[in-house]
Amino acid sequence: MILVTSAEMRAIDRFAIEGIGIPAMVLMENAGRAVADEVVRIQETEAPRSGNADGRAPRWIVLVGKGNNGGDGIVCARHLVERGYDVLLLYAASPDGWSGEAAAQRDIARRMGLTEAVYGQPGTPDWPRWDGIVDALLGTGTSGPPREPCASLIREANASGLPIVSADLPSGLNADTGEVADPCIRARVTVALAAMKRGLLLYPGAEAAGEVVVRPIGIPAEAVKRQQVNTFVLNEETLKDKLGMPFPLRRDADTHKGTYGHALIVAGSRPMSGAGLLCARAALRAGSGLVTWAVPELLALPLAGRLPEAMIRGLPDGGSGEWSGVPAAQVAALAAGKQAVVVGPGLGRWPGDAAWLRELWESVDAPLVLDADALNMLADAGDFPASWPRRERGAVLTPHPGEMARLSGLSAREVQADRIGLARRYAERLGAALVLKGARTVVAGPDGSAYVNTTGNPGMATGGSGDVLAGVIGALLAQGWDAMQAAAGGVYWHGAAGDRAAASREFPASLIAGDIIERL
């Protein structure tokens, strides 16, 4: 499923209308009917609550703004009336000066005798008398906080407590970034018309949008293909169709542990050995045939047996028990023959660590996953990625917003304001896959593609969750998937396991990282 910006959606609409010749009124008719269908579904669900079991007609208010979004709302009202609903068209402001398709829909509604009122004038509704609201005030063509009278109307609609169905986009929501203005409609359901808009999937917009359903309105596939949209919703369909990665993964009968690769986990330190343990354990659960967990030599004996399925390897550390005492050449030598190397979880920091990491970047032949402390080393390198060579065997970076801020030189707030755009630009610049973690994790590739994940839950906001993800991605790389496949597949699988783990617990907040591993 594609994920479009407002500009991309306008271009798609324009080509369908001007290039193919589909009348705009036809698209508007289909859009309004799609919204009406969702209203009927909600009404049937809400009927016991609304108390209209006495046989009276369902009562819905359609909030109408100017432009095409308002026109969609008027069409919706017509179809609801045809289905026996009692409908009020509540215009945010007088529609008498309208033009274009919305004006034509206004005139049709008037000739049909639909009840209408202008907000703030006589006829403004008594909200408790109604069963629900259709939000058709502001569409994708608007920007900035809603102005009066829409702002007041949005506040009243939210305060009414009635279920709200938004046409295409909740009014007040930025279609591209997911930024929520003050005020913004809080929808029960949003009917995304023709395609999912980015802001409906990204937080905080996803919360304001409620349940999102995507409905076709008659735009041919050719109009979409011409825009070459390269941002997608990350789900099982996308993994299969866009990335060639069927999920869940299957295994052939005639295979052995060597078939599924050998992952090296360079992680854990004296105060943070658990990070390495979680990462290595996740790599095993995610299907890596063999896993070696590398630690400073002094730590190998105390950690022996903690993960019997993995091979633990102590590297000469000069008796310090710290990674600062382990030459990068020793790590690179151990990486020889491995199919993937994960570096960073619980590693710690020390003087000269950026140079240590660069040596691994340049000398390790296997694909790399850089997480946690390895990312902070990159941020402090000063010349990354400008003077660092591109890796032919691939790399995956997995920053959370704070780490991404340090890597990019931006604030965390700036990172969150443009998650897709920033991830895409950085991945292209780096020539590697980038996983920008958080609610609705973004996976971006060096080819300019980006995927926004649909799995995961707030219970996964717990220490060690990122270490598990790094291990899962490393395991997929070891099994032969390329960097983008491993990154996207790992993110989706990790989130799905977290969802299963949360569902099995009475309180999702009690979720811990080990629970995610057990649900892989």
C-alpha positions in Angstrom: 0.0 0.0 0.0 1.4 3.4 -1.0 1.7 6.3 1.5 1.3 9.6 -0.2 2.0 13.3 0.5 -0.7 15.9 -0.2 1.3 17.0 -3.2 1.5 13.5 -4.6 -2.3 13.0 -4.1 -3.1 16.3 -5.9 -0.9 15.2 -8.8 -2.6 11.8 -8.9 -6.0 13.5 -8.9 -5.0 16.0 -11.5 -3.8 13.3 -13.9 -6.9 11.2 -13.4 -9.1 14.3 -14.3 -7.0 16.0 -16.9 -4.8 13.3 -18.3 -7.3 10.4 -18.4 -10.5 12.4 -18.5 -12.4 11.2 -15.5 -14.8 14.0 -14.4 -14.0 15.5 -11.0 -17.7 15.1 -10.1 -17.4 11.3 -10.6 -14.5 11.1 -8.2 -16.3 13.3 -5.7 -19.4 11.2 -6.0 -17.4 8.0 -5.3 -15.6 9.7 -2.4 -18.8 10.8 -0.7 -20.4 7.4 -1.1 -17.4 5.8 0.5 -17.7 8.0 3.5 -21.4 7.4 3.7 -20.7 3.6 3.8 -18.5 4.0 6.8 -21.1 6.2 8.6 -23.7 3.4 8.1 -21.2 0.9 9.5 -20.5 3.0 12.6 -24.3 3.7 13.0 -25.1 0.1 13.1 -22.3 -0.4 15.7 -23.4 2.6 17.8 -27.2 2.2 17.5 -27.6 0.6 21.0 -25.6 3.4 22.5 -27.5 6.1 20.7 -30.9 4.9 21.9 -32.6 5.0 18.6 -34.0 1.5 18.8 -37.4 3.1 18.8 -37.4 3.2 15.0 -36.5 6.8 14.5 -34.2 7.7 11.7 -30.5 7.9 12.5 -29.4 11.6 12.9 -26.1 12.7 11.6 -24.5 16.2 11.2 -22.2 16.8 8.3 -19.7 19.6 8.9 -18.9 21.2 5.6 -16.0 23.4 4.7 -15.3 25.0 1.3 -13.5 23.1 -1.4 -13.4 19.5 -2.5 -13.5 18.1 1.1 -16.7 20.0 1.7 -18.1 18.7 -1.6 -17.3 15.1 -0.5 -19.3 15.8 2.6 -22.3 17.0 0.7 -22.3 13.9 -1.4 -22.1 11.8 1.7 -25.1 13.7 3.1 -27.1 12.9 0.0 -26.4 9.2 0.2 -27.3 9.1 3.9 -30.6 10.8 3.1 -31.3 8.2 0.4 -30.7 5.5 3.1 -33.3 7.1 5.4 -31.0 9.2 7.6 -32.0 12.5 9.1 -29.1 14.7 8.0 -28.1 18.3 8.7 -25.5 20.0 6.4 -23.8 22.4 8.8 -21.6 24.9 6.8 -18.7 26.4 8.6 -19.4 29.6 6.7 -21.9 30.7 4.1 -21.4 28.6 0.9 -23.1 31.2 -1.3 -19.8 32.4 -2.8 -18.5 28.9 -3.7 -17.4 27.8 -7.2 -16.5 24.6 -8.9 -17.6 21.1 -8.0 -18.3 21.9 -4.4 -20.7 24.6 -5.6 -22.4 22.2 -7.9 -22.9 19.8 -5.0 -24.3 22.6 -2.9 -26.9 23.3 -5.5 -27.8 19.6 -5.9 -28.3 19.4 -2.2 -30.5 22.4 -2.2 -32.6 21.2 -5.1 -33.1 17.9 -3.2 -34.3 19.8 -0.1 -31.5 18.7 2.3 -31.6 20.6 5.6 -28.8 23.1 5.9 -27.5 25.7 8.4 -24.6 28.0 8.8 -22.5 27.7 12.0 -23.3 30.5 14.4 -26.6 31.3 12.8 -30.1 30.1 13.7 -30.4 26.4 13.2 -27.0 25.5 14.8 -27.6 22.1 16.3 -28.2 20.9 19.8 -25.4 18.3 19.7 -26.9 15.7 22.2 -29.9 15.2 19.8 -27.6 13.7 17.1 -26.0 10.3 16.7 -22.8 11.2 14.9 -20.8 13.7 12.9 -19.1 13.6 9.5 -16.1 15.9 9.4 -15.7 17.4 5.9 -14.2 20.7 6.9 -10.6 20.8 5.9 -8.8 18.5 3.4 -5.2 17.9 2.3 -5.0 21.2 0.6 -5.0 23.2 3.9 -2.0 24.0 6.1 -1.5 25.6 9.5 -3.9 25.6 12.5 -7.6 25.8 11.6 -8.9 29.4 11.5 -12.3 30.6 12.7 -15.1 29.6 12.4 -13.7 26.1 11.7 -11.6 26.2 14.9 -14.6 26.7 17.1 -16.7 24.2 15.2 -13.9 21.5 15.6 -13.8 22.2 19.4 -17.6 21.8 19.7 -17.6 18.6 17.6 -14.9 17.1 19.8 -16.6 18.1 23.0 -19.9 16.6 21.9 -18.7 13.1 22.5 -20.4 11.9 19.3 -18.5 9.5 17.0 -16.9 11.4 14.2 -16.1 10.0 10.7 -13.6 12.1 8.9 -13.5 12.4 5.1 -10.0 11.8 3.9 -8.2 13.5 6.9 -9.3 14.8 10.3 -9.5 18.6 10.1 -6.5 20.1 11.7 -4.1 17.2 10.9 -1.1 17.8 8.7 -1.4 15.3 5.9 2.4 14.9 5.4 3.9 15.0 8.9 1.2 13.8 11.2 1.5 17.0 13.2 -1.7 17.8 15.1 -2.9 21.4 15.2 -4.8 23.1 18.0 -7.6 22.3 17.5 -7.9 19.0 15.5 -10.8 16.7 15.0 -10.5 13.4 17.0 -12.1 10.9 14.7 -13.5 7.5 15.5 -12.9 6.5 11.8 -11.0 8.3 9.0 -11.9 7.3 5.4 -8.7 7.8 3.4 -9.8 8.4 -0.1 -7.9 6.6 -2.9 -4.7 6.3 -0.9 -3.3 6.5 2.7 -1.9 9.9 3.6 1.4 9.9 5.5 -0.1 11.9 8.4 -2.7 9.3 9.1 0.0 6.7 9.9 2.6 8.9 11.7 2.1 10.0 15.3 0.5 12.0 16.8 -1.7 12.1 13.7 -2.4 8.4 13.9 -4.1 8.9 17.3 -6.3 11.7 16.0 -7.3 9.7 12.9 -8.7 6.7 14.9 -9.4 3.7 12.8 -8.2 4.4 9.2 -9.8 2.7 6.2 -8.6 3.2 2.7 -11.4 3.3 0.0 -11.0 3.5 -3.8 -12.8 6.3 -5.6 -12.3 5.3 -9.2 -8.7 6.6 -9.8 -7.0 4.2 -12.3 -3.7 2.5 -11.3 -2.0 4.3 -14.2 -2.5 7.7 -12.5 -0.8 6.4 -9.4 2.0 4.7 -11.2 3.0 7.9 -13.0 3.8 9.6 -9.7 6.3 6.9 -8.8 5.4 7.1 -5.2 8.2 5.3 -3.2 6.8 5.5 0.3 4.9 2.4 1.5 3.0 1.1 4.5 5.1 -1.8 5.9 2.9 -4.8 6.2 3.0 -8.5 5.1 1.7 -7.6 1.6 4.4 -5.0 1.1 7.1 -7.3 2.4 6.1 -9.8 -0.2 5.2 -7.6 -3.2 7.8 -4.8 -2.8 10.7 -6.5 -1.1 10.3 -10.1 -2.2 10.2 -11.4 1.4 7.3 -13.7 2.2 6.3 -13.5 5.8 6.3 -15.6 8.0 9.6 -17.1 6.8 9.6 -20.8 5.8 12.3 -23.4 5.9 13.0 -26.2 3.4 13.2 -29.7 4.8 16.6 -30.5 3.4 18.6 -27.9 5.3 21.0 -27.6 8.3 22.4 -25.0 10.6 24.9 -23.9 8.1 22.1 -23.0 5.6 20.9 -20.2 7.9 24.2 -18.4 8.4 26.5 -17.4 11.3 25.9 -14.1 13.0 28.5 -12.4 15.2 27.2 -10.3 18.1 29.7 -7.7 19.3 27.8 -6.4 22.3 27.7 -6.2 26.1 30.1 -4.9 28.7 30.6 -5.2 32.4 27.7 -3.0 33.4 25.5 -3.8 30.3 26.1 -7.5 29.6 22.3 -8.0 29.4 22.2 -6.0 26.1 24.5 -8.5 24.5 22.6 -11.4 25.9 19.3 -10.1 24.6 20.8 -9.4 21.2 22.4 -12.8 20.8 19.3 -14.6 22.0 17.1 -12.7 19.6 19.4 -13.6 16.7 19.0 -17.3 17.6 15.2 -17.0 17.9 15.1 -15.1 14.6 16.6 -18.1 12.9 20.4 -17.6 12.6 21.9 -21.1 12.3 24.8 -20.2 14.4 25.5 -17.2 16.8 28.8 -16.2 18.3 28.7 -13.7 21.1 31.9 -11.7 21.4 32.9 -10.0 24.7 36.1 -8.8 26.3 38.1 -11.8 27.5 37.7 -11.1 31.2 33.9 -11.3 30.8 33.7 -14.6 28.9 33.9 -16.9 31.9 31.3 -15.1 34.1 28.9 -15.1 31.1 29.6 -18.7 30.0 26.5 -20.8 30.0 24.1 -17.8 30.2 23.1 -18.6 26.6 24.0 -22.2 25.9 22.8 -22.2 22.4 25.3 -19.5 21.4 29.1 -19.7 21.3 30.7 -17.1 23.6 34.1 -15.8 22.5 36.3 -13.7 24.7 38.6 -11.3 22.9 42.0 -10.3 24.3 41.4 -7.1 26.3 44.8 -6.6 28.1 43.2 -7.8 31.3 40.9 -4.7 31.5 37.6 -6.5 30.9 36.7 -3.5 28.7 36.2 -3.0 25.0 38.7 -0.2 25.1 41.3 -2.9 25.5 40.2 -5.0 22.5 41.9 -4.1 19.3 39.5 -3.7 16.4 41.7 -6.0 14.4 40.7 -8.8 16.8 37.0 -8.2 16.1 37.6 -8.1 12.4 39.5 -11.4 12.5 36.6 -13.0 14.4 34.2 -11.6 11.8 35.9 -13.5 9.0 33.6 -16.1 7.5 30.5 -14.7 9.3 27.4 -13.7 7.3 26.4 -10.8 9.5 28.0 -8.7 12.3 26.0 -6.7 14.9 27.9 -4.0 16.8 26.9 -1.7 19.6 24.3 -2.9 22.1 25.7 -2.3 25.6 29.2 -1.7 24.2 30.0 1.4 26.2 32.2 4.3 25.2 35.9 5.1 25.4 38.5 7.5 24.0 39.2 6.7 20.4 36.1 4.5 19.9 35.1 6.3 16.7 38.4 5.3 15.1 38.0 1.7 16.4 34.5 1.6 14.8 35.8 3.0 11.5 38.4 0.2 11.3 35.5 -2.3 11.6 33.5 -0.4 9.0 36.3 -0.6 6.5 37.7 -4.1 7.3 34.7 -6.3 8.1 33.5 -8.0 5.0 30.1 -9.2 6.2 27.0 -6.9 6.4 27.0 -4.7 9.5 24.2 -3.7 11.9 25.2 -0.7 14.0 23.1 0.0 17.0 23.2 1.9 20.3 26.7 2.9 21.4 28.0 2.2 17.8 25.7 5.0 16.6 26.9 7.4 19.2 30.5 6.6 18.1 29.5 7.6 14.5 27.9 10.8 15.8 31.2 11.8 17.5 33.3 10.8 14.5 32.9 14.2 13.0 33.5 13.0 9.4 30.7 10.5 9.2 29.4 9.7 6.7 31.1 12.3 4.5 34.6 10.7 4.4 33.6 7.1 5.3 33.5 4.7 2.3 30.3 3.1 1.2 30.1 -0.5 2.2 29.7 -2.9 -0.7 28.3 -5.6 1.6 25.7 -3.4 3.1 24.9 -1.9 6.5 21.9 -1.2 8.6 21.8 1.7 11.2 19.1 1.5 13.8 18.9 4.9 15.7 16.1 6.0 18.0 15.1 9.7 17.7 17.8 10.9 20.1 20.5 9.0 18.3 19.2 10.3 15.0 19.4 13.8 16.3 23.0 13.4 17.2 23.8 11.8 13.8 22.1 14.5 11.8 22.9 17.5 14.0 19.2 18.3 14.5 17.1 18.4 17.6 15.0 15.4 18.5 11.9 17.6 17.8 13.1 18.3 14.3 13.7 14.6 13.8 10.2 13.8 14.8 8.7 16.5 12.7 10.0 14.9 9.4 10.7 11.3 10.2 10.2 10.0 6.7 12.0 12.8 4.9 15.0 12.8 7.2 15.4 9.0 7.2 15.2 8.9 3.4 17.8 11.7 3.0 20.2 10.1 5.5 19.9 6.7 4.0 20.6 8.0 0.5 23.6 10.0 1.8 24.9 7.0 3.7 24.3 4.4 1.0 22.8 2.0 3.6 19.5 1.1 5.2 18.3 3.2 8.0 15.8 2.2 10.7 14.4 5.3 12.5 12.8 3.7 15.6 9.8 4.8 17.5 6.1 4.6 17.2 5.6 3.9 13.5 9.3 3.0 12.8 10.5 4.2 9.4 12.8 2.0 7.3 14.6 3.9 4.5 16.9 2.7 1.8 19.7 4.2 -0.3 17.4 4.0 -3.4 15.1 6.6 -1.9 12.4 4.1 -0.8 10.8 4.3 2.6 8.5 2.1 4.6 6.4 3.0 7.7 5.8 0.1 10.0 2.3 -0.9 11.2 3.2 -3.3 14.1 4.3 -2.6 17.7 2.7 -1.1 20.8 3.6 1.2 23.7 4.5 -1.8 25.9 7.6 -2.2 23.8 9.0 1.1 25.2 11.2 -0.8 27.6 14.9 -1.3 28.0 16.4 -3.9 25.7 13.7 -3.8 23.0 16.2 -2.2 20.6 18.8 -4.8 21.4 16.3 -7.5 20.4 15.6 -5.7 17.1 19.3 -5.5 16.3 19.6 -9.2 16.9 16.6 -10.0 14.7 18.0 -7.8 11.8 21.4 -9.5 12.2 19.8 -12.9 12.0 18.0 -12.1 8.8 21.2 -10.7 7.2 22.9 -13.9 8.2 20.2 -15.9 6.4 21.0 -14.1 3.2 18.5 -11.3 3.0 19.9 -8.0 1.8 20.1 -4.9 4.0 16.6 -3.5 3.1 14.9 -6.8 3.4 16.5 -7.6 6.7 15.8 -4.1 8.1 12.1 -4.0 7.0 11.4 -7.6 7.7 13.1 -7.3 11.1 11.2 -4.2 12.1 7.8 -5.8 11.1 8.6 -9.1 12.8 9.9 -7.4 16.0 6.7 -5.3 16.2 4.4 -8.3 15.5 6.2 -10.3 18.3 5.7 -7.3 20.6 2.0 -7.2 19.8 1.6 -10.9 20.5 3.5 -10.5 23.8 1.4 -7.6 24.8 -1.9 -9.4 24.0 -0.9 -12.3 26.2 -0.5 -10.0 29.3 -3.2 -8.4 31.3 -1.2 -5.1 31.5 0.8 -4.2 28.4 3.0 -2.0 30.5 4.4 -5.1 32.1 6.0 -6.2 28.8 9.8 -6.7 28.9 12.3 -7.3 26.1 12.6 -11.0 26.8 8.9 -11.4 26.2 9.4 -10.1 22.7 12.0 -12.7 22.0 9.8 -15.5 23.2 7.0 -14.4 20.7 9.2 -14.3 17.6 
